[in-house]
Amino acid sequence: MRFALCFLASLAMASTAFAAPPCGGSFNSWMKGLKAEAVQKGHGKSSVDKFFSGARQDPAVIKADRSQGVFQLDFITFSRRIISQNRIDNGRRNAQKYDAIFDQIERKYGVSRGVLLAFWALETDYGAVQGNFNTLNALVTLSHDCRRPELFRPQIFAALELYENGDFDPARTTGAWAGEIGMVQMLPEDILTNGVDGDGDGHVRLKTSAPDALMSGGKMLQSLGWRAGEPWLQEIAVPSDLDWSQTGLDTKKTVSQWAKLGVKPRAGSFGNGNLKASVLLPMGRKGPAFLAYPNFEVYFEWNKSFVYVTSAAYFATRLEGGPVYTAGNPDAGLSGAQMKQLQQKLTNRGHDVGGIDGILGAKTRAAVQAEQKRLGLPADAWPTPALLNKL
């Protein structure tokens, strides 16, 4: 699921005199404003009326949006839960089945097959579980809701354009609760921009055509900045005397510089020594360790969850023959309630943690590392009960 903010779109929307408020209030009044805006954008009134004729709010969408507790899990727990031997075996079978398609993607977009296979597996179990939420209802529900209307409102107009192209049925198109469609779960705007007819039938059918879905995913990753022929994540061993404050995605050194500091690959060897990378410690200095290359940051354009992104990137290495990571013996982490306490304490100290949600995201990790440095603790960005107590 990709959750990139559409800030400029929201500004333009807010400044349009005829439109209803961007979110909230009477749903019927809000829908009238939405339809008026669609007509103003150049869509025919008859088409707009037909498109929105059955649209309604879906309480199950709001419930799903507020219940993303899985992202409160730590990396080891989350990755072990979602990466099974069955998924690895099915991934390798699909790699053989669609070998020619993956070759095309690698030549045209520079995206390695393991990367797309991992997304395909984690998003929909290789197309088996694509979601049964009505997509239009999901989008209007989340646009009317005031948590993230700037993300979802533009997707409605993109879906309307897909409808006019014959590639979206407002009554029958279904997908995830957040409006993503198809085997690799793409939002309507992404489909418009990056949709590819991979099987040559004249349509982009991401729900039923694996070639369409995979080619579209490859094009989207390229458009997000994927760098052809470069790695994304590599497991490493780190020396016990490494300066932990230098770890994390905000610090980048060349591979050669990390090697001089004692960082070593767990398997194989390092590639281009001039590539910049960050040392990533998902569960602190005693847990798994990785080098995160520039392509790793592209993952955050697909999904904002740190634990999801790290797991997806690691899974891609497994699908291409990489080893199981060394789990180590991490210090005990925090429960969801304790994480919220920590986030509140960090917020009280002036840190921006991105909200009190119990999730160890990038902003919370950066704040944890800053406080660890201040308190003279190993600054590995892994929050522990000891840190919570000291704060």
C-alpha positions in Angstrom: 0.0 0.0 0.0 1.5 3.4 -1.0 0.6 6.4 1.2 2.3 9.4 -0.4 0.8 12.7 0.6 -0.7 14.8 -2.1 -0.3 18.2 -0.4 -0.4 20.4 -3.5 -3.7 18.7 -4.6 -5.2 19.4 -1.2 -4.2 23.1 -1.4 -5.8 23.5 -4.9 -8.9 21.7 -3.6 -9.2 23.9 -0.6 -9.0 27.1 -2.8 -11.8 26.0 -5.1 -14.8 28.1 -4.3 -17.5 25.8 -5.5 -16.3 22.7 -3.7 -17.6 21.4 -0.4 -15.1 21.4 2.5 -12.3 18.9 1.9 -13.7 16.6 4.6 -16.3 16.2 7.3 -19.8 17.6 7.6 -22.9 16.3 5.9 -21.9 13.5 3.6 -24.7 14.4 1.1 -23.5 18.0 0.9 -19.9 16.9 0.6 -20.8 14.6 -2.3 -22.6 17.4 -4.1 -19.4 19.5 -3.8 -17.3 16.5 -5.0 -19.6 16.0 -8.1 -19.4 19.8 -8.9 -15.7 19.6 -8.7 -15.6 16.7 -11.1 -17.7 18.5 -13.6 -15.5 21.6 -13.3 -12.5 19.4 -14.0 -14.0 18.6 -17.4 -15.9 15.4 -16.8 -19.4 15.2 -18.3 -22.3 15.6 -15.9 -24.0 12.4 -17.1 -20.7 10.5 -16.6 -20.3 12.0 -13.2 -23.8 11.1 -12.1 -23.5 7.5 -13.3 -20.1 7.1 -11.6 -21.3 8.4 -8.2 -24.8 7.0 -8.4 -24.2 4.1 -5.9 -21.4 5.7 -3.8 -21.9 5.4 -0.1 -19.9 5.5 3.2 -18.5 2.2 4.4 -18.0 2.0 8.2 -15.9 -1.1 7.8 -13.3 1.1 6.0 -13.0 3.4 8.9 -12.7 0.5 11.3 -9.9 -1.0 9.2 -8.1 2.4 9.0 -8.1 2.6 12.8 -7.0 -1.0 13.4 -3.5 -1.3 11.9 -2.1 -3.0 15.0 0.1 -5.3 13.0 2.6 -2.5 12.4 3.2 -2.3 16.2 5.1 -5.6 15.9 8.8 -5.6 15.9 10.8 -6.6 12.8 11.6 -10.1 13.8 8.1 -11.0 14.8 6.5 -9.3 11.8 8.9 -10.7 9.2 8.7 -14.2 10.6 4.9 -13.9 10.6 4.6 -12.8 6.9 7.5 -14.7 5.3 6.8 -18.4 5.2 8.4 -21.2 3.3 5.2 -21.6 1.3 5.5 -18.0 0.2 9.1 -18.5 -0.8 8.3 -21.6 -2.7 5.4 -20.0 -4.5 7.6 -17.0 -5.3 10.1 -19.1 -7.0 7.4 -21.0 -9.0 6.0 -17.6 -10.1 9.5 -16.4 -11.0 9.8 -19.4 -13.4 6.2 -19.1 -14.7 6.6 -15.4 -15.6 10.3 -15.5 -16.4 9.9 -13.7 -19.7 7.9 -10.9 -18.0 10.4 -10.4 -15.3 13.2 -10.3 -17.9 11.2 -7.5 -19.7 10.8 -5.6 -16.4 14.5 -5.9 -15.6 15.5 -4.7 -19.1 12.9 -1.9 -19.3 12.6 -0.6 -15.7 15.7 -1.9 -14.0 13.7 -3.6 -11.1 15.0 -6.9 -9.9 12.4 -9.7 -9.9 12.7 -10.5 -6.2 11.5 -7.0 -5.4 8.3 -7.3 -7.3 7.7 -10.9 -6.2 8.0 -9.8 -2.5 5.4 -7.0 -3.0 3.2 -9.5 -4.9 3.4 -12.0 -2.1 2.9 -9.5 0.8 0.2 -7.4 -0.8 -2.1 -10.2 -2.1 -0.4 -13.6 -1.7 0.4 -13.6 -5.4 -3.1 -12.4 -6.3 -5.1 -14.8 -4.2 -6.3 -12.2 -1.6 -6.9 -8.8 -3.3 -9.6 -7.4 -0.9 -13.3 -7.3 -1.2 -14.0 -3.6 -0.3 -15.8 -1.6 -3.0 -13.1 0.7 -4.1 -15.2 3.8 -4.8 -16.9 3.5 -1.5 -13.5 3.1 0.2 -12.2 6.2 -1.5 -15.2 8.4 -0.7 -15.3 7.2 2.9 -11.6 8.0 3.5 -11.9 11.3 1.6 -14.9 12.4 3.7 -13.1 11.3 6.9 -10.7 14.0 8.1 -7.7 11.9 8.9 -6.0 11.9 5.5 -8.4 13.5 2.9 -5.5 15.0 1.0 -4.3 11.5 0.1 -7.6 10.0 -0.9 -9.7 12.8 -2.6 -7.4 12.9 -5.7 -7.8 9.2 -6.0 -11.5 9.6 -6.6 -11.0 11.7 -9.7 -8.3 9.3 -10.9 -10.9 6.5 -10.5 -13.4 8.5 -12.5 -10.9 8.9 -15.3 -10.3 5.1 -15.3 -14.0 4.6 -15.4 -14.3 6.8 -18.5 -11.5 4.8 -20.1 -13.4 1.5 -19.4 -11.0 0.3 -16.8 -13.0 0.8 -13.6 -16.5 -0.3 -12.6 -17.8 1.8 -9.7 -20.2 -1.0 -8.7 -17.9 -4.0 -9.1 -14.3 -2.9 -8.7 -13.0 -4.1 -5.4 -9.7 -4.1 -3.6 -8.1 -3.2 -0.3 -9.8 -1.0 2.4 -7.5 1.9 1.4 -8.5 2.0 -2.2 -5.7 0.0 -3.7 -6.5 -2.3 -6.6 -5.0 -5.4 -8.1 -2.3 -8.0 -7.5 0.3 -5.5 -6.3 -2.3 -3.0 -4.9 -2.0 0.3 -6.7 -4.0 3.4 -6.1 -6.0 4.8 -9.1 -3.6 7.7 -9.7 -0.7 5.3 -9.9 -2.6 3.1 -12.3 -3.3 6.1 -14.5 0.4 7.2 -14.5 2.1 3.8 -14.5 -0.4 1.3 -15.7 1.1 -1.0 -18.4 -0.8 -3.4 -20.7 1.6 -6.2 -20.1 -0.4 -8.9 -21.9 -1.3 -6.9 -25.0 -5.1 -7.1 -24.7 -5.6 -3.3 -24.9 -6.5 -2.8 -21.2 -4.7 -2.5 -17.9 -6.2 -5.2 -15.7 -4.3 -5.3 -12.5 -6.8 -7.7 -10.8 -6.7 -10.5 -13.4 -3.5 -10.1 -15.4 -0.2 -10.9 -13.7 1.8 -9.4 -16.6 -0.2 -6.2 -16.4 0.3 -6.0 -12.6 4.0 -6.8 -12.6 4.9 -4.5 -15.5 2.9 -1.7 -13.9 4.6 -2.2 -10.5 8.0 -2.2 -12.2 7.2 1.1 -14.0 5.9 2.7 -10.8 9.1 1.8 -8.9 11.2 3.2 -11.7 9.1 6.4 -11.6 9.7 6.6 -7.8 13.4 6.6 -8.3 14.5 3.0 -8.4 18.1 2.7 -9.6 18.8 -0.1 -12.1 21.4 -2.6 -11.2 21.9 -1.5 -7.6 21.1 -3.4 -4.4 18.5 -2.4 -1.9 19.3 -4.3 1.3 22.2 -6.5 2.4 22.7 -8.2 5.7 25.9 -7.3 7.6 27.9 -8.0 10.7 28.7 -5.0 12.8 31.6 -4.6 15.2 30.8 -4.3 18.9 32.6 -1.0 19.1 30.8 0.7 16.2 29.7 4.3 16.9 25.9 3.5 17.2 25.0 7.2 16.8 26.2 6.8 13.1 23.6 4.2 12.4 20.1 4.9 11.0 18.8 6.1 7.7 19.9 9.7 8.2 23.6 8.8 8.2 25.1 7.7 4.9 28.7 6.6 4.1 30.2 4.8 1.2 30.4 1.0 1.4 34.2 1.4 1.5 33.9 3.7 4.5 31.7 1.3 6.4 34.1 -1.5 5.6 37.0 0.5 7.1 34.9 0.8 10.3 34.6 -3.0 10.5 31.3 -3.6 8.9 31.3 -6.9 6.9 28.8 -8.7 4.7 27.1 -11.8 6.3 27.3 -13.6 3.0 29.2 -13.0 -0.2 30.9 -9.7 -0.7 30.2 -6.0 -1.0 29.7 -4.6 -4.5 30.5 -1.1 -5.6 32.5 0.5 -2.8 31.5 4.0 -3.8 27.8 3.4 -3.3 26.4 5.2 -0.3 24.5 3.3 2.3 23.2 3.4 5.9 23.6 0.9 8.7 20.1 -0.2 9.6 19.5 -1.9 13.0 15.7 -2.7 13.1 16.0 -4.0 16.7 19.1 -2.3 18.0 22.7 -3.2 18.1 22.1 -6.8 19.3 19.6 -7.7 16.6 19.7 -8.1 12.8 21.8 -5.6 10.9 21.7 -4.5 7.3 23.2 -2.0 4.9 20.3 0.0 3.3 21.2 1.3 -0.1 19.4 4.2 -2.0 16.9 1.8 -3.5 15.7 1.0 0.0 14.4 4.5 0.4 12.1 4.0 -2.6 10.2 1.4 -0.6 8.9 4.2 1.6 7.2 5.7 -1.4 5.2 2.4 -1.7 4.5 2.0 2.0 5.3 4.3 5.0 5.6 1.5 7.6 9.2 0.9 8.7 8.6 -2.7 9.7 6.7 -3.5 6.5 9.3 -1.9 4.3 12.2 -3.6 6.0 10.5 -7.0 5.9 9.5 -6.5 2.2 13.1 -5.6 1.3 14.6 -8.5 3.2 12.0 -10.9 1.7 13.1 -9.8 -1.8 16.7 -10.8 -0.9 15.4 -14.2 0.2 13.5 -14.7 -3.0 16.8 -14.2 -4.9 18.6 -16.8 -2.9 19.8 -14.7 0.1 20.2 -16.3 3.5 18.0 -16.2 6.6 19.0 -13.2 8.7 20.9 -13.7 12.0 18.4 -12.7 14.6 20.9 -12.1 17.4 19.7 -11.5 20.9 18.0 -8.1 21.0 17.2 -6.3 24.2 13.6 -6.5 25.2 11.4 -3.9 23.4 8.3 -2.1 24.5 4.6 -3.1 24.5 2.2 -1.0 22.5 1.1 0.8 25.6 4.7 1.4 26.6 5.5 2.7 23.2 2.7 5.2 23.4 4.0 6.3 26.8 7.5 6.7 25.3 6.1 8.7 22.3 4.3 11.0 24.7 7.4 11.6 26.7 9.4 12.3 23.5 6.7 14.7 22.3 6.8 16.5 25.7 10.6 16.9 25.1 9.9 18.6 21.8 10.4 15.7 19.4 8.1 15.1 16.4 7.2 11.4 16.5 4.5 11.6 13.9 1.7 10.9 16.4 1.0 8.8 19.5 0.2 5.6 17.8 2.3 2.9 19.5 4.3 2.3 16.2 8.0 2.5 16.1 8.3 4.5 12.8 11.1 6.5 11.4 10.3 9.7 13.4 10.1 7.9 16.7 13.3 6.0 16.0 15.1 9.4 15.3 13.8 10.8 18.5 14.8 7.7 20.5 18.3 7.9 19.1 18.6 11.6 20.0 17.5 10.9 23.6 19.9 8.0 23.8 22.8 10.2 22.8 21.7 12.9 25.3 21.5 10.3 28.1 24.8 8.6 27.3 23.1 5.3 26.2 24.1 3.3 23.1 22.4 5.3 20.4 21.0 2.5 18.3 17.5 3.8 18.0 16.0 0.8 19.7 13.7 1.8 22.6 13.9 -0.3 25.7 12.2 -0.2 29.2 15.4 1.2 30.5 15.1 4.2 28.2 11.5 4.7 29.1 12.4 4.7 32.8 15.2 7.2 32.3 12.8 9.6 30.5 
